[in-house]
Amino acid sequence: MLYFTYLTNIVKVLHEYGNGSQLLQDLLAMEQSRERFTLEGVYDAATTLGFGAENVLHVDYDEDIPDEFVENAWKDCIKRSWRDNDHGAETHRLANDAFRILADHRNSVRLRTLWDSGKNIYMNPEKAYDTLEVPKDVEDYMLITVYNMRVRIVSAFFVELFVSFSILARGNTSTIRENERSYALYRRSEG
């Protein structure tokens, strides 16, 4: 982190004085693509998640804060993004980036694992209602009923696709037949 902080500062200073080196800028871009971050990036990440005496959590960030608290700050920031109609997607992305930076800075395997499992989930309540094709004011029992129906439809469609594939595979190449056998073994192992 200190290496990247120093590199970033050198590139900024050289750029301010008109001596910006393309080679150094390329190196900086390459290091950024490796998800490197500066010390300032750590502070910005903490602020994004709501840390700071004057921020949402009213708690300053430091390394003594438990991982669970950082995790909950991330989840809370994601929930806040759901209520932001104008900048919700950007807030969601920034929250994920901030959480990754803090997880890496803390060298927390637990937080990094949580980030890895949640980084590509861009679902929000609006999208969830649209996906299930239900109105926002749906009753809980009806939501569960619709969900179960959708799962059955998808499962039935998957079976229909496989049967279609099986029919076509009977007269085609050995590769298709091998895939068919692999799927049959998979289905048996599944249950």
N, CA and C atoms as an extended XYZ file, in Angstrom:
573
Properties=species:S:1:pos:R:3:atomname:S:1:resname:S:1:resid:I:1 pbc="F F F"
N         0.824       -1.187        0.000 N   MET     1
C         0.000        0.000        0.000 CA  MET     1
C         0.874        1.259        0.000 C   MET     1
N         1.922        1.285        0.812 N   LEU     2
C         2.773        2.464        0.839 CA  LEU     2
C         3.456        2.687       -0.506 C   LEU     2
N         3.870        1.587       -1.138 N   TYR     3
C         4.483        1.688       -2.463 CA  TYR     3
C         3.547        2.400       -3.424 C   TYR     3
N         2.287        1.973       -3.454 N   PHE     4
C         1.337        2.559       -4.388 CA  PHE     4
C         1.009        3.999       -4.005 C   PHE     4
N         0.955        4.281       -2.707 N   THR     5
C         0.723        5.649       -2.244 CA  THR     5
C         1.849        6.562       -2.722 C   THR     5
N         3.084        6.112       -2.554 N   TYR     6
C         4.231        6.916       -2.986 CA  TYR     6
C         4.255        7.077       -4.500 C   TYR     6
N         3.991        6.002       -5.211 N   LEU     7
C         3.963        6.069       -6.673 CA  LEU     7
C         2.909        7.067       -7.146 C   LEU     7
N         1.736        7.013       -6.552 N   THR     8
C         0.650        7.926       -6.912 CA  THR     8
C         1.059        9.371       -6.648 C   THR     8
N         1.683        9.609       -5.499 N   ASN     9
C         2.120       10.971       -5.164 CA  ASN     9
C         3.188       11.469       -6.127 C   ASN     9
N         4.124       10.622       -6.503 N   ILE    10
C         5.172       11.011       -7.456 CA  ILE    10
C         4.556       11.392       -8.796 C   ILE    10
N         3.629       10.564       -9.280 N   VAL    11
C         2.990       10.846      -10.571 CA  VAL    11
C         2.212       12.158      -10.506 C   VAL    11
N         1.503       12.403       -9.392 N   LYS    12
C         0.742       13.651       -9.240 CA  LYS    12
C         1.668       14.869       -9.249 C   LYS    12
N         2.749       14.800       -8.478 N   VAL    13
C         3.672       15.933       -8.382 CA  VAL    13
C         4.312       16.201       -9.738 C   VAL    13
N         4.782       15.153      -10.406 N   LEU    14
C         5.399       15.344      -11.722 CA  LEU    14
C         4.392       15.933      -12.712 C   LEU    14
N         3.155       15.490      -12.625 N   HIS    15
C         2.121       16.015      -13.531 CA  HIS    15
C         1.849       17.495      -13.250 C   HIS    15
N         1.823       17.872      -11.967 N   GLU    16
C         1.584       19.271      -11.592 CA  GLU    16
C         2.680       20.194      -12.125 C   GLU    16
N         3.894       19.684      -12.177 N   TYR    17
C         5.019       20.494      -12.664 CA  TYR    17
C         5.273       20.314      -14.152 C   TYR    17
N         4.371       19.630      -14.824 N   GLY    18
C         4.472       19.486      -16.263 CA  GLY    18
C         5.509       18.491      -16.728 C   GLY    18
N         6.013       17.675      -15.822 N   ASN    19
C         7.025       16.686      -16.176 CA  ASN    19
C         6.462       15.269      -16.128 C   ASN    19
N         5.177       15.132      -16.388 N   GLY    20
C         4.534       13.824      -16.300 CA  GLY    20
C         5.128       12.828      -17.272 C   GLY    20
N         5.581       11.738      -16.776 N   SER    21
C         6.180       10.690      -17.592 CA  SER    21
C         5.106        9.693      -18.004 C   SER    21
N         5.017        9.411      -19.281 N   GLN    22
C         4.036        8.434      -19.776 CA  GLN    22
C         4.336        7.051      -19.204 C   GLN    22
N         5.604        6.754      -19.035 N   LEU    23
C         6.009        5.463      -18.482 CA  LEU    23
C         5.498        5.307      -17.051 C   LEU    23
N         5.639        6.369      -16.246 N   LEU    24
C         5.138        6.314      -14.872 CA  LEU    24
C         3.612        6.242      -14.845 C   LEU    24
N         2.951        6.964      -15.745 N   GLN    25
C         1.497        6.899      -15.797 CA  GLN    25
C         1.027        5.507      -16.213 C   GLN    25
N         1.743        4.877      -17.119 N   ASP    26
C         1.415        3.505      -17.517 CA  ASP    26
C         1.608        2.545      -16.348 C   ASP    26
N         2.693        2.746      -15.598 N   LEU    27
C         2.939        1.914      -14.420 CA  LEU    27
C         1.833        2.101      -13.388 C   LEU    27
N         1.415        3.340      -13.186 N   LEU    28
C         0.332        3.627      -12.251 CA  LEU    28
C        -0.962        2.946      -12.696 C   LEU    28
N        -1.274        3.031      -13.965 N   ALA    29
C        -2.482        2.389      -14.493 CA  ALA    29
C        -2.414        0.876      -14.322 C   ALA    29
N        -1.247        0.303      -14.557 N   MET    30
C        -1.084       -1.139      -14.402 CA  MET    30
C        -1.284       -1.544      -12.940 C   MET    30
N        -0.735       -0.767      -12.029 N   GLU    31
C        -0.882       -1.073      -10.606 CA  GLU    31
C        -2.337       -0.894      -10.147 C   GLU    31
N        -3.014        0.107      -10.698 N   GLN    32
C        -4.434        0.285      -10.370 CA  GLN    32
C        -5.250       -0.904      -10.849 C   GLN    32
N        -4.896       -1.462      -11.990 N   SER    33
C        -5.624       -2.617      -12.510 CA  SER    33
C        -5.423       -3.844      -11.627 C   SER    33
N        -4.397       -3.820      -10.795 N   ARG    34
C        -4.145       -4.911       -9.842 CA  ARG    34
C        -4.842       -4.670       -8.511 C   ARG    34
N        -5.764       -3.715       -8.505 N   GLU    35
C        -6.573       -3.373       -7.334 CA  GLU    35
C        -5.724       -2.832       -6.182 C   GLU    35
N        -4.655       -2.127       -6.502 N   ARG    36
C        -3.847       -1.476       -5.478 CA  ARG    36
C        -4.594       -0.235       -4.997 C   ARG    36
N        -4.277        0.194       -3.800 N   PHE    37
C        -4.940        1.377       -3.239 CA  PHE    37
C        -3.944        2.147       -2.388 C   PHE    37
N        -4.257        3.419       -2.209 N   THR    38
C        -3.404        4.312       -1.424 CA  THR    38
C        -3.950        4.408       -0.003 C   THR    38
N        -3.171        5.016        0.855 N   LEU    39
C        -3.627        5.273        2.219 CA  LEU    39
C        -4.853        6.186        2.187 C   LEU    39
N        -4.824        7.155        1.293 N   GLU    40
C        -5.984        8.034        1.116 CA  GLU    40
C        -7.200        7.222        0.650 C   GLU    40
N        -6.963        6.208       -0.165 N   GLY    41
C        -8.040        5.328       -0.617 CA  GLY    41
C        -8.680        4.573        0.527 C   GLY    41
N        -7.880        4.215        1.531 N   VAL    42
C        -8.422        3.538        2.720 CA  VAL    42
C        -9.367        4.490        3.458 C   VAL    42
N        -8.932        5.738        3.634 N   TYR    43
C        -9.784        6.723        4.315 CA  TYR    43
C       -11.050        7.003        3.512 C   TYR    43
N       -10.910        7.109        2.206 N   ASP    44
C       -12.077        7.329        1.353 CA  ASP    44
C       -13.042        6.143        1.428 C   ASP    44
N       -12.496        4.934        1.460 N   ALA    45
C       -13.330        3.727        1.553 CA  ALA    45
C       -14.111        3.719        2.857 C   ALA    45
N       -13.441        4.070        3.945 N   ALA    46
C       -14.118        4.116        5.243 CA  ALA    46
C       -15.240        5.152        5.222 C   ALA    46
N       -14.976        6.289        4.619 N   THR    47
C       -15.999        7.332        4.516 CA  THR    47
C       -17.170        6.864        3.666 C   THR    47
N       -16.884        6.178        2.578 N   THR    48
C       -17.944        5.664        1.702 CA  THR    48
C       -18.876        4.734        2.455 C   THR    48
N       -18.320        3.915        3.338 N   LEU    49
C       -19.153        2.977        4.102 CA  LEU    49
C       -19.849        3.623        5.289 C   LEU    49
N       -19.580        4.916        5.517 N   GLY    50
C       -20.311        5.633        6.561 CA  GLY    50
C       -19.512        5.941        7.798 C   GLY    50
N       -18.225        5.586        7.817 N   PHE    51
C       -17.393        5.882        8.983 CA  PHE    51
C       -17.050        7.359        9.016 C   PHE    51
N       -16.844        7.866       10.222 N   GLY    52
C       -16.509        9.267       10.444 CA  GLY    52
C       -17.446        9.843       11.482 C   GLY    52
N       -16.919       10.717       12.332 N   ALA    53
C       -17.714       11.290       13.427 CA  ALA    53
C       -18.954       12.007       12.911 C   ALA    53
N       -18.853       12.636       11.748 N   GLU    54
C       -19.965       13.385       11.184 CA  GLU    54
C       -20.693       12.612       10.090 C   GLU    54
N       -20.398       11.345        9.938 N   ASN    55
C       -20.995       10.538        8.872 CA  ASN    55
C       -22.121        9.674        9.436 C   ASN    55
N       -22.677        8.831        8.641 N   VAL    56
C       -23.856        8.026        8.974 CA  VAL    56
C       -23.659        7.193       10.237 C   VAL    56
N       -22.497        6.563       10.392 N   LEU    57
C       -22.262        5.669       11.531 CA  LEU    57
C       -21.830        6.408       12.799 C   LEU    57
N       -21.357        7.642       12.661 N   HIS    58
C       -20.869        8.448       13.791 CA  HIS    58
C       -19.752        7.746       14.557 C   HIS    58
N       -18.944        6.979       13.833 N   VAL    59
C       -17.808        6.260       14.418 CA  VAL    59
C       -16.621        6.452       13.487 C   VAL    59
N       -15.495        6.877       14.049 N   ASP    60
C       -14.282        6.995       13.240 CA  ASP    60
C       -13.733        5.603       12.952 C   ASP    60
N       -13.185        5.443       11.758 N   TYR    61
C       -12.614        4.164       11.372 CA  TYR    61
C       -11.202        4.017       11.917 C   TYR    61
N       -10.920        2.861       12.488 N   ASP    62
C        -9.545        2.484       12.809 CA  ASP    62
C        -9.444        0.968       12.770 C   ASP    62
N        -8.257        0.466       12.911 N   GLU    63
C        -8.015       -0.965       12.734 CA  GLU    63
C        -8.556       -1.803       13.876 C   GLU    63
N        -8.919       -1.166       14.994 N   ASP    64
C        -9.450       -1.907       16.145 CA  ASP    64
C       -10.932       -2.231       16.012 C   ASP    64
N       -11.568       -1.645       15.034 N   ILE    65
C       -12.988       -1.924       14.814 CA  ILE    65
C       -13.122       -3.374       14.348 C   ILE    65
N       -14.026       -4.147       14.950 N   PRO    66
C       -14.165       -5.561       14.570 CA  PRO    66
C       -14.616       -5.726       13.111 C   PRO    66
N       -14.202       -6.831       12.511 N   ASP    67
C       -14.596       -7.136       11.134 CA  ASP    67
C       -16.105       -7.148       10.969 C   ASP    67
N       -16.814       -7.633       11.967 N   GLU    68
C       -18.277       -7.709       11.887 CA  GLU    68
C       -18.897       -6.319       11.724 C   GLU    68
N       -18.290       -5.335       12.390 N   PHE    69
C       -18.790       -3.966       12.283 CA  PHE    69
C       -18.570       -3.431       10.865 C   PHE    69
N       -17.405       -3.725       10.299 N   VAL    70
C       -17.111       -3.295        8.930 CA  VAL    70
C       -18.075       -3.985        7.961 C   VAL    70
N       -18.312       -5.269        8.173 N   GLU    71
C       -19.258       -6.009        7.337 CA  GLU    71
C       -20.648       -5.379        7.397 C   GLU    71
N       -21.109       -5.066        8.607 N   ASN    72
C       -22.434       -4.468        8.759 CA  ASN    72
C       -22.501       -3.071        8.146 C   ASN    72
N       -21.402       -2.329        8.205 N   ALA    73
C       -21.364       -1.008        7.562 CA  ALA    73
C       -21.526       -1.160        6.053 C   ALA    73
N       -20.870       -2.162        5.482 N   TRP    74
C       -20.997       -2.451        4.037 CA  TRP    74
C       -22.438       -2.801        3.690 C   TRP    74
N       -23.021       -3.718        4.448 N   LYS    75
C       -24.397       -4.139        4.169 CA  LYS    75
C       -25.366       -2.971        4.311 C   LYS    75
N       -25.128       -2.125        5.309 N   ASP    76
C       -25.985       -0.958        5.504 CA  ASP    76
C       -25.847        0.016        4.332 C   ASP    76
N       -24.644        0.182        3.840 N   CYS    77
C       -24.413        1.068        2.691 CA  CYS    77
C       -25.123        0.524        1.452 C   CYS    77
N       -25.088       -0.783        1.259 N   ILE    78
C       -25.807       -1.396        0.141 CA  ILE    78
C       -27.307       -1.125        0.279 C   ILE    78
N       -27.836       -1.276        1.483 N   LYS    79
C       -29.269       -1.020        1.701 CA  LYS    79
C       -29.613        0.446        1.444 C   LYS    79
N       -28.711        1.346        1.818 N   ARG    80
C       -28.948        2.769        1.533 CA  ARG    80
C       -28.973        3.007        0.025 C   ARG    80
N       -28.154        2.266       -0.710 N   SER    81
C       -28.131        2.443       -2.173 CA  SER    81
C       -29.472        2.054       -2.791 C   SER    81
N       -30.177        1.141       -2.175 N   TRP    82
C       -31.477        0.711       -2.697 CA  TRP    82
C       -32.502        1.843       -2.637 C   TRP    82
N       -32.350        2.725       -1.667 N   ARG    83
C       -33.315        3.814       -1.497 CA  ARG    83
C       -32.956        5.053       -2.313 C   ARG    83
N       -31.809        5.031       -2.950 N   ASP    84
C       -31.340        6.181       -3.723 CA  ASP    84
C       -31.684        5.963       -5.198 C   ASP    84
N       -32.765        6.571       -5.635 N   ASN    85
C       -33.224        6.377       -7.010 CA  ASN    85
C       -32.302        7.017       -8.042 C   ASN    85
N       -31.594        8.076       -7.653 N   ASP    86
C       -30.757        8.790       -8.605 CA  ASP    86
C       -29.357        8.193       -8.745 C   ASP    86
N       -28.761        7.801       -7.624 N   HIS    87
C       -27.367        7.360       -7.649 CA  HIS    87
C       -27.175        5.988       -7.011 C   HIS    87
N       -28.229        5.208       -6.923 N   GLY    88
C       -28.175        3.920       -6.236 CA  GLY    88
C       -27.166        2.948       -6.808 C   GLY    88
N       -27.122        2.831       -8.115 N   ALA    89
C       -26.181        1.884       -8.749 CA  ALA    89
C       -24.736        2.304       -8.488 C   ALA    89
N       -24.459        3.592       -8.577 N   GLU    90
C       -23.110        4.097       -8.319 CA  GLU    90
C       -22.731        3.898       -6.851 C   GLU    90
N       -23.663        4.181       -5.947 N   THR    91
C       -23.412        3.981       -4.517 CA  THR    91
C       -23.135        2.512       -4.227 C   THR    91
N       -23.894        1.629       -4.873 N   HIS    92
C       -23.694        0.185       -4.702 CA  HIS    92
C       -22.286       -0.212       -5.147 C   HIS    92
N       -21.873        0.252       -6.298 N   ARG    93
C       -20.538       -0.061       -6.820 CA  ARG    93
C       -19.450        0.484       -5.906 C   ARG    93
N       -19.625        1.730       -5.461 N   LEU    94
C       -18.632        2.342       -4.575 CA  LEU    94
C       -18.558        1.614       -3.236 C   LEU    94
N       -19.707        1.163       -2.735 N   ALA    95
C       -19.726        0.410       -1.471 CA  ALA    95
C       -18.950       -0.893       -1.613 C   ALA    95
N       -19.140       -1.584       -2.727 N   ASN    96
C       -18.399       -2.832       -2.957 CA  ASN    96
C       -16.900       -2.568       -3.057 C   ASN    96
N       -16.520       -1.520       -3.786 N   ASP    97
C       -15.100       -1.181       -3.909 CA  ASP    97
C       -14.509       -0.810       -2.548 C   ASP    97
N       -15.256       -0.031       -1.775 N   ALA    98
C       -14.788        0.392       -0.455 CA  ALA    98
C       -14.610       -0.813        0.468 C   ALA    98
N       -15.542       -1.736        0.416 N   PHE    99
C       -15.462       -2.924        1.259 CA  PHE    99
C       -14.239       -3.769        0.886 C   PHE    99
N       -13.972       -3.899       -0.409 N   ARG   100
C       -12.799       -4.650       -0.851 CA  ARG   100
C       -11.516       -4.008       -0.334 C   ARG   100
N       -11.439       -2.692       -0.425 N   ILE   101
C       -10.241       -1.982        0.030 CA  ILE   101
C       -10.029       -2.196        1.528 C   ILE   101
N       -11.097       -2.064        2.309 N   LEU   102
C       -10.945       -2.250        3.759 CA  LEU   102
C       -10.614       -3.702        4.098 C   LEU   102
N       -11.223       -4.642        3.385 N   ALA   103
C       -10.920       -6.061        3.617 CA  ALA   103
C        -9.457       -6.345        3.325 C   ALA   103
N        -8.958       -5.811        2.215 N   ASP   104
C        -7.552       -6.018        1.859 CA  ASP   104
C        -6.618       -5.303        2.832 C   ASP   104
N        -6.968       -4.083        3.190 N   HIS   105
C        -6.126       -3.312        4.105 CA  HIS   105
C        -6.022       -3.997        5.464 C   HIS   105
N        -7.101       -4.599        5.910 N   ARG   106
C        -7.121       -5.290        7.199 CA  ARG   106
C        -6.530       -6.698        7.099 C   ARG   106
N        -6.233       -7.149        5.882 N   ASN   107
C        -5.779       -8.528        5.649 CA  ASN   107
C        -6.750       -9.539        6.236 C   ASN   107
N        -8.036       -9.262        6.088 N   SER   108
C        -9.069      -10.115        6.661 CA  SER   108
C        -9.559      -11.111        5.617 C   SER   108
N        -9.243      -12.368        5.839 N   VAL   109
C        -9.701      -13.424        4.938 CA  VAL   109
C       -11.227      -13.489        4.964 C   VAL   109
N       -11.805      -13.347        6.137 N   ARG   110
C       -13.264      -13.411        6.286 CA  ARG   110
C       -13.951      -12.312        5.468 C   ARG   110
N       -13.477      -11.079        5.587 N   LEU   111
C       -14.091       -9.973        4.840 CA  LEU   111
C       -13.853      -10.122        3.347 C   LEU   111
N       -12.670      -10.565        2.967 N   ARG   112
C       -12.381      -10.745        1.539 CA  ARG   112
C       -13.277      -11.835        0.947 C   ARG   112
N       -13.514      -12.902        1.706 N   THR   113
C       -14.404      -13.975        1.250 CA  THR   113
C       -15.824      -13.456        1.092 C   THR   113
N       -16.273      -12.641        2.037 N   LEU   114
C       -17.608      -12.031        1.927 CA  LEU   114
C       -17.701      -11.146        0.692 C   LEU   114
N       -16.650      -10.370        0.455 N   TRP   115
C       -16.646       -9.499       -0.726 CA  TRP   115
C       -16.681      -10.329       -2.004 C   TRP   115
N       -15.853      -11.390       -2.058 N   ASP   116
C       -15.829      -12.245       -3.249 CA  ASP   116
C       -17.198      -12.830       -3.545 C   ASP   116
N       -17.916      -13.224       -2.496 N   SER   117
C       -19.222      -13.850       -2.721 CA  SER   117
C       -20.314      -12.829       -3.032 C   SER   117
N       -20.128      -11.576       -2.650 N   GLY   118
C       -21.180      -10.591       -2.854 CA  GLY   118
C       -20.908       -9.520       -3.872 C   GLY   118
N       -19.711       -9.505       -4.454 N   LYS   119
C       -19.323       -8.397       -5.328 CA  LYS   119
C       -20.120       -8.305       -6.615 C   LYS   119
N       -20.595       -9.417       -7.122 N   ASN   120
C       -21.301       -9.404       -8.411 CA  ASN   120
C       -22.809       -9.470       -8.270 C   ASN   120
N       -23.285       -9.300       -7.066 N   ILE   121
C       -24.730       -9.315       -6.852 CA  ILE   121
C       -25.225       -7.874       -6.910 C   ILE   121
N       -25.891       -7.556       -7.985 N   TYR   122
C       -26.394       -6.193       -8.165 CA  TYR   122
C       -27.905       -6.162       -8.074 C   TYR   122
N       -28.444       -7.007       -7.242 N   MET   123
C       -29.885       -7.063       -7.062 CA  MET   123
C       -30.272       -6.003       -6.041 C   MET   123
N       -31.380       -5.363       -6.305 N   ASN   124
C       -31.962       -4.445       -5.346 CA  ASN   124
C       -33.449       -4.755       -5.297 C   ASN   124
N       -34.188       -4.210       -4.351 N   PRO   125
C       -35.613       -4.546       -4.259 CA  PRO   125
C       -36.391       -4.274       -5.546 C   PRO   125
N       -36.098       -3.171       -6.205 N   GLU   126
C       -36.790       -2.837       -7.458 CA  GLU   126
C       -36.587       -3.928       -8.508 C   GLU   126
N       -35.339       -4.320       -8.687 N   LYS   127
C       -35.021       -5.358       -9.664 CA  LYS   127
C       -35.606       -6.702       -9.243 C   LYS   127
N       -35.624       -6.976       -7.958 N   ALA   128
C       -36.181       -8.239       -7.464 CA  ALA   128
C       -37.677       -8.330       -7.774 C   ALA   128
N       -38.416       -7.239       -7.543 N   TYR   129
C       -39.852       -7.235       -7.885 CA  TYR   129
C       -40.043       -7.451       -9.386 C   TYR   129
N       -39.212       -6.783      -10.176 N   ASP   130
C       -39.307       -6.939      -11.634 CA  ASP   130
C       -38.978       -8.363      -12.070 C   ASP   130
N       -37.957       -8.949      -11.470 N   THR   131
C       -37.561      -10.311      -11.827 CA  THR   131
C       -38.668      -11.303      -11.539 C   THR   131
N       -39.304      -11.151      -10.379 N   LEU   132
C       -40.395      -12.056      -10.012 CA  LEU   132
C       -41.728      -11.642      -10.639 C   LEU   132
N       -41.743      -10.480      -11.281 N   GLU   133
C       -42.939       -9.951      -11.940 CA  GLU   133
C       -44.110       -9.822      -10.970 C   GLU   133
N       -43.825       -9.175       -9.825 N   VAL   134
C       -44.861       -8.934       -8.821 CA  VAL   134
C       -44.868       -7.449       -8.473 C   VAL   134
N       -46.016       -6.948       -8.033 N   PRO   135
C       -46.069       -5.534       -7.617 CA  PRO   135
C       -45.352       -5.337       -6.273 C   PRO   135
N       -44.980       -4.119       -6.003 N   LYS   136
C       -44.239       -3.817       -4.776 CA  LYS   136
C       -45.077       -4.024       -3.510 C   LYS   136
N       -46.373       -3.937       -3.632 N   ASP   137
C       -47.220       -4.073       -2.441 CA  ASP   137
C       -47.759       -5.493       -2.260 C   ASP   137
N       -47.097       -6.486       -2.833 N   VAL   138
C       -47.549       -7.869       -2.756 CA  VAL   138
C       -47.436       -8.377       -1.311 C   VAL   138
N       -48.395       -9.185       -0.912 N   GLU   139
C       -48.376       -9.804        0.421 CA  GLU   139
C       -47.285      -10.871        0.462 C   GLU   139
N       -46.769      -11.132        1.655 N   ASP   140
C       -45.689      -12.110        1.801 CA  ASP   140
C       -46.077      -13.494        1.289 C   ASP   140
N       -47.279      -13.955        1.638 N   TYR   141
C       -47.684      -15.301        1.217 CA  TYR   141
C       -47.771      -15.386       -0.310 C   TYR   141
N       -48.223      -14.311       -0.951 N   MET   142
C       -48.323      -14.307       -2.407 CA  MET   142
C       -46.925      -14.261       -3.036 C   MET   142
N       -46.009      -13.506       -2.423 N   LEU   143
C       -44.638      -13.444       -2.905 CA  LEU   143
C       -44.010      -14.837       -2.881 C   LEU   143
N       -44.213      -15.569       -1.807 N   ILE   144
C       -43.675      -16.927       -1.690 CA  ILE   144
C       -44.311      -17.844       -2.726 C   ILE   144
N       -45.608      -17.700       -2.940 N   THR   145
C       -46.309      -18.520       -3.937 CA  THR   145
C       -45.763      -18.251       -5.336 C   THR   145
N       -45.608      -16.983       -5.679 N   VAL   146
C       -45.090      -16.625       -7.004 CA  VAL   146
C       -43.663      -17.136       -7.174 C   VAL   146
N       -42.860      -16.979       -6.143 N   TYR   147
C       -41.487      -17.468       -6.210 CA  TYR   147
C       -41.467      -18.977       -6.490 C   TYR   147
N       -42.253      -19.734       -5.740 N   ASN   148
C       -42.298      -21.192       -5.931 CA  ASN   148
C       -42.765      -21.557       -7.343 C   ASN   148
N       -43.733      -20.814       -7.856 N   MET   149
C       -44.210      -21.073       -9.216 CA  MET   149
C       -43.095      -20.809      -10.237 C   MET   149
N       -42.364      -19.718      -10.058 N   ARG   150
C       -41.276      -19.380      -10.986 CA  ARG   150
C       -40.183      -20.452      -10.967 C   ARG   150
N       -39.865      -20.954       -9.784 N   VAL   151
C       -38.851      -22.000       -9.675 CA  VAL   151
C       -39.314      -23.258      -10.394 C   VAL   151
N       -40.581      -23.618      -10.241 N   ARG   152
C       -41.107      -24.811      -10.929 CA  ARG   152
C       -41.073      -24.630      -12.443 C   ARG   152
N       -41.438      -23.448      -12.917 N   ILE   153
C       -41.434      -23.184      -14.356 CA  ILE   153
C       -40.019      -23.309      -14.917 C   ILE   153
N       -39.058      -22.702      -14.224 N   VAL   154
C       -37.672      -22.764      -14.681 CA  VAL   154
C       -37.177      -24.206      -14.660 C   VAL   154
N       -37.500      -24.945      -13.610 N   SER   155
C       -37.075      -26.346      -13.523 CA  SER   155
C       -37.678      -27.165      -14.656 C   SER   155
N       -38.961      -26.951      -14.924 N   ALA   156
C       -39.622      -27.687      -16.005 CA  ALA   156
C       -38.998      -27.333      -17.357 C   ALA   156
N       -38.685      -26.072      -17.554 N   PHE   157
C       -38.069      -25.644      -18.796 CA  PHE   157
C       -36.682      -26.268      -18.951 C   PHE   157
N       -35.934      -26.342      -17.864 N   PHE   158
C       -34.611      -26.943      -17.896 CA  PHE   158
C       -34.717      -28.421      -18.304 C   PHE   158
N       -35.681      -29.128      -17.748 N   VAL   159
C       -35.888      -30.534      -18.111 CA  VAL   159
C       -36.241      -30.638      -19.591 C   VAL   159
N       -37.110      -29.749      -20.061 N   GLU   160
C       -37.499      -29.761      -21.475 CA  GLU   160
C       -36.288      -29.510      -22.377 C   GLU   160
N       -35.422      -28.576      -21.992 N   LEU   161
C       -34.201      -28.325      -22.756 CA  LEU   161
C       -33.313      -29.570      -22.796 C   LEU   161
N       -33.176      -30.221      -21.667 N   PHE   162
C       -32.326      -31.404      -21.624 CA  PHE   162
C       -32.897      -32.537      -22.474 C   PHE   162
N       -34.207      -32.735      -22.409 N   VAL   163
C       -34.832      -33.778      -23.231 CA  VAL   163
C       -34.611      -33.466      -24.706 C   VAL   163
N       -34.768      -32.215      -25.097 N   SER   164
C       -34.532      -31.812      -26.488 CA  SER   164
C       -33.094      -32.102      -26.885 C   SER   164
N       -32.176      -31.753      -26.034 N   PHE   165
C       -30.767      -32.002      -26.295 CA  PHE   165
C       -30.496      -33.499      -26.417 C   PHE   165
N       -31.114      -34.278      -25.557 N   SER   166
C       -30.920      -35.739      -25.579 CA  SER   166
C       -31.401      -36.348      -26.888 C   SER   166
N       -32.546      -35.873      -27.362 N   ILE   167
C       -33.094      -36.384      -28.626 CA  ILE   167
C       -32.128      -36.092      -29.765 C   ILE   167
N       -31.614      -34.871      -29.797 N   LEU   168
C       -30.687      -34.490      -30.853 CA  LEU   168
C       -29.351      -35.224      -30.721 C   LEU   168
N       -28.958      -35.549      -29.512 N   ALA   169
C       -27.670      -36.190      -29.280 CA  ALA   169
C       -27.647      -37.643      -29.743 C   ALA   169
N       -28.783      -38.263      -29.810 N   ARG   170
C       -28.820      -39.691      -30.152 CA  ARG   170
C       -28.205      -39.977      -31.513 C   ARG   170
N       -28.329      -39.054      -32.426 N   GLY   171
C       -27.787      -39.301      -33.755 CA  GLY   171
C       -26.553      -38.491      -34.074 C   GLY   171
N       -26.054      -37.742      -33.091 N   ASN   172
C       -24.931      -36.850      -33.372 CA  ASN   172
C       -23.624      -37.340      -32.779 C   ASN   172
N       -22.683      -36.474      -32.685 N   THR   173
C       -21.304      -36.813      -32.340 CA  THR   173
C       -21.161      -37.397      -30.943 C   THR   173
N       -20.028      -38.032      -30.734 N   SER   174
C       -19.733      -38.631      -29.436 CA  SER   174
C       -19.572      -37.568      -28.357 C   SER   174
N       -19.177      -36.365      -28.724 N   THR   175
C       -19.033      -35.292      -27.738 CA  THR   175
C       -20.369      -34.974      -27.098 C   THR   175
N       -21.415      -34.887      -27.900 N   ILE   176
C       -22.746      -34.610      -27.368 CA  ILE   176
C       -23.191      -35.766      -26.479 C   ILE   176
N       -22.956      -36.989      -26.925 N   ARG   177
C       -23.355      -38.138      -26.101 CA  ARG   177
C       -22.575      -38.144      -24.783 C   ARG   177
N       -21.314      -37.741      -24.816 N   GLU   178
C       -20.516      -37.684      -23.586 CA  GLU   178
C       -21.089      -36.631      -22.637 C   GLU   178
N       -21.499      -35.481      -23.171 N   ASN   179
C       -22.136      -34.456      -22.348 CA  ASN   179
C       -23.426      -34.975      -21.742 C   ASN   179
N       -24.170      -35.743      -22.514 N   GLU   180
C       -25.418      -36.324      -22.021 CA  GLU   180
C       -25.127      -37.271      -20.860 C   GLU   180
N       -24.097      -38.110      -20.994 N   ARG   181
C       -23.733      -39.026      -19.904 CA  ARG   181
C       -23.275      -38.249      -18.676 C   ARG   181
N       -22.508      -37.188      -18.879 N   SER   182
C       -22.041      -36.372      -17.760 CA  SER   182
C       -23.208      -35.759      -17.016 C   SER   182
N       -24.196      -35.280      -17.762 N   TYR   183
C       -25.362      -34.687      -17.122 CA  TYR   183
C       -26.129      -35.744      -16.341 C   TYR   183
N       -26.277      -36.936      -16.898 N   ALA   184
C       -26.988      -38.010      -16.202 CA  ALA   184
C       -26.281      -38.361      -14.898 C   ALA   184
N       -24.952      -38.412      -14.930 N   LEU   185
C       -24.204      -38.674      -13.690 CA  LEU   185
C       -24.387      -37.544      -12.693 C   LEU   185
N       -24.399      -36.324      -13.189 N   TYR   186
C       -24.603      -35.158      -12.325 CA  TYR   186
C       -25.977      -35.230      -11.663 C   TYR   186
N       -27.006      -35.534      -12.432 N   ARG   187
C       -28.384      -35.610      -11.881 CA  ARG   187
C       -28.477      -36.705      -10.827 C   ARG   187
N       -27.816      -37.861      -11.045 N   ARG   188
C       -27.836      -38.942      -10.060 CA  ARG   188
C       -27.131      -38.525       -8.776 C   ARG   188
N       -26.037      -37.824       -8.898 N   SER   189
C       -25.301      -37.404       -7.708 CA  SER   189
C       -26.058      -36.305       -6.957 C   SER   189
N       -26.890      -35.567       -7.678 N   GLU   190
C       -27.631      -34.468       -7.065 CA  GLU   190
C       -28.765      -34.977       -6.177 C   GLU   190
N       -29.300      -36.096       -6.485 N   GLY   191
C       -30.345      -36.487       -5.576 CA  GLY   191
C       -31.210      -37.541       -6.000 C   GLY   191
